[in-house]
């Protein structure tokens, strides 16, 4: 019967459409849930590498973690915009007698789109004071990360306090 084949095609098309929607919905849900956790882990790993580079006093490697248009807000100083200004700040910091810095990011929150994230954590900065004694300051930090065109995460905003 002609109407049976029409209904059969309609039901099959409807079934395939519903199956496609269900599959797509499931994969988006899984990608979002798993993907965000993966991004959090990736940023935590990158951030730990960055802290290690700072402890190793490698200016080029440290600066490479920031985006070209990054802005850094050091405590008690004006913002530093762009890699040349940031590079100069990092190089001068590493030349400070007794200087060391380390940090530990403890929380990463990723945007739903998966292309921006912010992270919070603690830091420790040490240097030799004017009296010759070692000074250590404990602080808190916030970083904002952006996924670049190549898929690489770079820090675009970096702010910390004492």
C-alpha positions in Angstrom: 0.0 0.0 0.0 1.4 3.4 -0.9 0.3 5.1 2.3 2.2 2.4 4.3 5.5 3.2 2.6 4.9 6.9 3.2 4.3 6.3 6.9 7.3 3.9 7.0 9.5 6.6 5.4 8.1 9.3 7.7 8.6 7.1 10.8 12.1 6.1 9.7 13.1 9.8 9.0 11.6 10.8 12.3 13.4 8.0 14.1 16.7 9.0 12.4 16.2 12.7 13.3 15.4 11.9 16.9 18.3 9.5 17.1 20.6 12.2 15.7 19.3 14.8 18.2 19.7 12.3 21.1 23.2 11.4 20.1 24.2 15.0 19.6 22.7 16.0 22.9 24.4 13.2 24.7 27.8 14.0 23.1 27.5 17.7 23.9 26.6 16.9 27.5 29.5 14.6 27.8 31.9 16.9 26.1 30.8 19.8 28.3 31.1 17.9 31.5 34.3 16.0 30.6 35.7 18.8 28.6 35.5 21.3 31.4 37.2 19.0 33.8 39.9 18.3 31.1 40.4 22.1 30.7 40.6 22.6 34.5 43.3 19.9 34.7 45.1 21.3 31.7 45.2 24.8 33.2 46.3 23.5 36.6 49.2 21.6 34.8 50.2 24.6 32.7 50.1 26.9 35.8 52.3 24.4 37.8 54.8 24.4 34.9 54.7 28.2 34.9 55.4 28.4 38.6 58.3 25.9 38.1 59.7 28.2 35.3 59.5 31.1 37.7 61.4 29.1 40.4 64.0 28.3 37.8 64.3 32.0 37.0 63.9 31.5 33.2 62.7 34.9 32.0 61.8 33.7 28.4 59.9 30.7 29.6 58.0 32.6 32.3 57.0 35.3 29.8 55.8 32.7 27.3 52.8 31.8 29.6 51.3 35.2 29.1 49.3 36.2 26.0 50.8 39.0 23.8 48.1 41.4 25.0 48.2 40.3 28.7 47.9 42.8 31.6 49.7 42.2 34.9 48.6 44.0 38.1 51.5 43.8 40.6 50.7 45.0 44.1 51.5 48.6 44.7 52.5 49.3 41.0 50.7 50.4 37.9 49.4 47.8 35.5 51.9 46.3 33.0 50.5 45.9 29.5 52.0 43.6 26.9 54.9 41.2 26.8 57.7 43.8 26.5 56.6 45.6 29.8 56.0 42.2 31.5 59.4 40.9 30.4 61.1 43.9 31.8 59.2 43.5 35.1 60.1 39.8 35.3 63.8 40.3 34.5 64.1 43.1 37.1 62.3 40.9 39.7 64.8 38.1 39.1 67.7 40.5 39.6 66.4 41.5 43.0 68.7 40.1 45.7 67.2 37.0 47.4 64.1 37.1 45.1 62.0 34.0 44.7 58.4 33.4 43.8 56.1 30.4 43.8 52.4 29.8 43.6 49.8 27.2 43.8 46.6 27.4 41.9 43.8 25.7 43.8 40.7 26.4 41.8 39.9 26.8 38.1 36.5 27.8 36.7 35.9 27.4 33.0 33.4 29.3 30.9 30.6 27.3 29.3 32.1 28.1 25.9 35.4 26.6 27.1 37.5 29.4 25.8 37.9 31.5 29.0 38.8 30.5 32.5 39.7 32.1 35.8 41.9 30.6 38.5 42.6 31.4 42.1 45.3 30.4 44.5 48.1 31.4 46.8 51.6 32.7 46.3 54.8 33.3 48.2 57.3 36.0 47.3 60.7 36.3 49.0 63.5 38.9 48.7 66.2 40.4 50.7 65.0 43.5 52.6 66.9 46.8 53.1 68.2 45.5 56.4 69.7 42.4 54.7 67.1 40.1 56.2 65.0 37.7 54.1 61.4 38.9 53.7 58.7 36.5 52.8 55.2 37.5 51.9 52.2 35.2 51.5 49.5 36.4 49.1 46.5 35.5 47.0 46.2 35.6 43.2 43.7 35.6 40.4 44.5 34.8 36.8 42.3 34.9 33.7 43.1 32.4 30.9 42.1 32.5 27.3 42.4 29.7 24.7 44.3 31.1 21.8 43.6 30.3 18.1 46.1 27.4 18.3 44.3 25.9 21.2 47.0 26.9 23.7 46.0 28.5 27.0 47.6 31.8 27.8 47.2 34.1 30.8 45.6 37.4 29.9 45.1 38.9 33.3 47.3 38.3 36.3 46.7 40.0 39.6 48.0 39.2 43.1 48.3 40.9 46.5 50.3 40.6 49.6 
